[in-house]
Amino acid sequence: MTDRRRMVVTGREGQVVRSLLERSECEGLFKVVALGRPDLDLSEPDTIEAALRHARPDIIVSAAAYTAVDQAESEEAVATVVNGVAAGRLADTAAALDVPVIHLSTDYVFDGSKSAPYIESDPVAPLGAYGRSKLAGEIAVTRATSNHAILRTAWIYSPFGKNFLKTMLKLAETRDSLNVVDDQIGNPTSALDIADAVLAVAGNLLASDDRALRGVFHMTGSGEASWADFAVEIFAQSKLARGPTAEVGRIPSSAYPTPAKRPANSRLDCGKLFDIHGVRLPDWTKSTASVVARLV
């Protein structure tokens, strides 16, 4: 098909980029073009406009980011260039080319003190450098163009790259038991499900100028879990697939100190995404089962 729309995505190796490349093979509307270093380098924002213009996008997906949450505490300036300044340049170029931009953001823009899942209009208050850098990106995108959808997601896992699910399976190859934090709760989210949702949202943005389709949306797997709950489910599914398993010990965050403080409550309410875009991600346990089966 020669009439597929060109979806230009930042990055080449990220979980979402690789998932989009895979899912777009089954979905007929978009040809996904992955743009990364050296052609487009988010740490060098001056490379962005020329690379995007050359790629001739119908829509831009800002998926690549600085995601080393703990390292960001000592590299906040670098994180802010990649997640903040570069995101703004991407959106500036989208505005100049008159195309929509989808920007992926994070639960880390919240401080985690709310007792219920966060909605899009809740006050933002990042706890650390990574969250501040991602919030800077949201602000920059919003200022640059009104033709945007900012999709906040969380706890991403997939068959690709580095993530919690793959780490658990790897550790279980050599260990019988693992201690996992049990007092942080959120929504485990498959990058493959994110890809399906991004493709759907992109189709909506290109099909209609409706302002309601633009703005900030929450987009995570359905259902919630602690990290320990997530680990237990990973090993239950791995056992079914005859893969590695381990006993999970439940510990408080205080027993596993990290340079960056994590939100205790990362749950995001995704009702707005369903109401406006008709998109709802599957239950995290089903998606976990499918990723584990694929890896094992």
Stockholm file with secondary structure:
# STOCKHOLM 1.0

chainA/1-296         MTDRRRMVVTGREGQVVRSLLERSECEGLFKVVALGRPDLDLSEPDTIEAALRHARPDIIVSAAAYTAVDQAESEEAVATVVNGVAAGRLADTAAALDVPVIHLSTDYVFDGSKSAPYIESDPVAPLGAYGRSKLAGEIAVTRATSNHAILRTAWIYSPFGKNFLKTMLKLAETRDSLNVVDDQIGNPTSALDIADAVLAVAGNLLASDDRALRGVFHMTGSGEASWADFAVEIFAQSKLARGPTAEVGRIPSSAYPTPAKRPANSRLDCGKLFDIHGVRLPDWTKSTASVVARLV
#=GR chainA/1-296 SS CCCCEEEEEECSSSHHHHHHHHHHHHCSSEEEEEECTTTSCTTSGGGHHHHHHHHCCSEEEECCCCCCTTGGGTCHHHHHIIIIIHHHHHHHHHHHHTCCEEEEEEGGGSCSCCSSCBCTTSCCCCSSHHHHHHHHHHHHHHHHCSSEEEEEECSEECSSSSCHHHHHHHHHTTCSEEEEECSCEECCEEHHHHHHHHHHHHHHHHHCCCGGGSEEEECCCBSCEEHHHHHHHHHHHHHHTTCCCCEEEEECGGGSCCSSCCCSBCCBCCHHHHHHHCCCCCBHHHHHHHHHHHHC
#=GC SS_cons         CCCCEEEEEECSSSHHHHHHHHHHHHCSSEEEEEECTTTSCTTSGGGHHHHHHHHCCSEEEECCCCCCTTGGGTCHHHHHIIIIIHHHHHHHHHHHHTCCEEEEEEGGGSCSCCSSCBCTTSCCCCSSHHHHHHHHHHHHHHHHCSSEEEEEECSEECSSSSCHHHHHHHHHTTCSEEEEECSCEECCEEHHHHHHHHHHHHHHHHHCCCGGGSEEEECCCBSCEEHHHHHHHHHHHHHHTTCCCCEEEEECGGGSCCSSCCCSBCCBCCHHHHHHHCCCCCBHHHHHHHHHHHHC
//
